[in-house]
Amino acid sequence: THLESEEVRFTLKDNEIYANTGIGVSIGDDGSPLVEGNHIHTGHTAAVYVAGASARGVVANNLLEGNKDGIVIREGGAPRVEGNTIR
């Protein structure tokens, strides 16, 4: 059987995400979220991870600090990334 996927849209805004043992925010295939104004810190892996040929969305104006990696984009992911501070 062939299942058609639908684009997943959501907004993740003005949150504090911290001390994760895994990824802070993960955007996968068919994901098209707005991730904006968040403080993502002290995570053990990536603050934001985008992977998959149809992974899109906007990652903007976030403060990402003290994570192993800031924003990781792989496997054809193509989000719009702007105005983030990564330390």
BELDA-V775318 format. One line per field, one symbol per residue. ss: DSSP state (2 for helix, 1 for strand, 0 for the rest). psi: psi as a letter, one per 20 degrees, with the letter a starting at -180 (. if undefined). burial: 1 if it has 9 or more other C-alpha atoms within 8 Angstrom, else 0. A space follows every 50 residues. Layout:
ss: ???
psi: ???
burial: ???
This chain:
ss: 00000001001110011100000011100010011100111000011111 1000000111001110001111110000011100110
psi: qpppqqpoprpoplqpprkqibqgppoapjplroopkqoorkqibqgppp pqhkpbapoqkqooqjqgqeppprljqmrppqjqpp.
burial: 00000000000110001101001100111111111111111111111111 1111111111111110110111100111110001100
